Amino acid sequence: MKKIREIAAKPFNFSVSDEGFNLAIVVSRFNEEITEALLNAALQRLQELKFPEERITVVKVPGAVEIGLIAQQLAVSEANYLAIICLGAVIRGDTDHYDYVCQQVSYACQKVALEESIPVIFGVLTTDNEEQALARISKGTEAVDVALTMVSVLDQLEN
């Protein structure tokens, strides 16, 4: 019986120059206390992993709905981003607006990922209240780990 091929994320060594690649983070400014904390968590994780700062681009957009367009522009840019992390916070209010925003931003991120064959990591919190959002700041850290895992897995599939 032939051995099953298993593909799993391999660890990166960012001190080795041939493993260098660019990473983009798109972050919404709406609910800024929360989104800045998400961004800081993501940047802290990248620093822990010794990811080179000069390979990180952070783009701040007004709100969550605007994330998709910027993710798409980054995906097709000549900067050769191998992953795009999208961070935001959409908190339920008294109207249906929450539902529309959540649907639009999640659809846009998935569409860019599938059309451009690039990991677009959905780190947009969708919560009922600010307390829930603040309790999920670690999602910024998790988004980095997911992005790097997907870069590794896609690299192995291509080779």
Residue pairs with C-beta under 8 A, 6 or more apart in sequence:
7 153
7 156
7 157
8 153
9 148
9 149
9 152
9 153
10 152
10 156
12 19
12 49
12 148
12 152
13 19
14 20
14 49
14 50
14 51
14 52
15 50
20 52
20 55
21 55
21 80
21 81
21 82
21 151
22 55
22 56
22 57
22 79
22 80
22 81
22 82
23 46
23 51
23 55
23 56
23 57
23 81
23 82
23 83
23 84
23 85
23 147
24 56
24 57
24 58
24 59
24 71
24 74
24 79
24 81
24 83
24 84
24 85
25 39
25 42
25 43
25 56
25 57
25 58
25 59
25 84
25 85
25 86
25 87
26 59
26 61
26 67
26 70
26 71
26 74
26 84
26 85
26 86
26 87
27 35
27 36
27 38
27 39
27 58
27 59
27 60
27 61
27 86
27 87
27 88
28 35
28 60
28 61
28 62
28 63
28 64
28 66
28 67
28 87
28 88
28 89
28 124
29 35
29 60
29 61
29 62
29 63
30 62
30 63
30 64
30 88
30 89
31 88
31 89
31 90
31 91
31 130
31 133
34 89
34 125
34 130
34 133
34 134
34 137
35 87
35 88
35 89
37 134
37 137
37 140
38 87
38 88
38 89
38 123
38 125
38 137
38 139
38 140
38 143
39 58
39 87
39 140
40 140
41 137
41 138
41 139
41 140
41 141
42 85
42 87
42 123
42 140
42 141
42 143
42 144
43 56
43 58
44 141
45 140
45 141
45 144
45 145
46 53
46 56
46 144
47 53
49 144
49 148
57 74
57 79
57 81
59 70
59 74
61 67
61 70
63 88
63 101
64 88
64 89
64 90
64 101
64 102
64 104
64 105
64 124
65 101
65 104
65 105
65 108
67 86
67 88
67 105
67 108
67 109
67 124
68 104
68 105
68 107
68 108
68 109
68 111
68 112
69 108
71 84
71 86
71 108
71 109
71 112
71 120
72 108
72 111
72 112
72 116
74 81
74 84
75 81
75 84
75 112
75 116
75 118
75 120
76 116
81 118
82 118
82 119
82 151
82 154
83 118
83 119
83 120
83 121
83 147
83 148
83 150
83 151
84 112
84 118
84 119
84 120
84 121
84 147
85 121
85 123
85 143
85 144
85 147
86 105
86 109
86 120
86 121
86 122
86 123
86 124
86 143
87 123
87 124
87 139
87 140
87 143
88 105
88 123
88 124
88 125
89 124
89 125
89 127
89 133
90 98
90 101
90 102
90 105
90 124
90 125
90 126
90 127
91 98
91 125
91 127
91 128
91 129
91 130
91 133
92 98
92 127
92 128
92 129
98 126
102 124
102 126
105 124
106 122
106 124
109 120
109 121
109 122
109 124
110 120
110 122
112 118
112 120
113 119
113 120
117 154
119 146
119 147
119 150
119 151
119 154
121 143
121 146
121 147
121 150
122 143
123 139
123 140
123 142
123 143
125 132
125 133
125 136
125 139
127 133
127 136
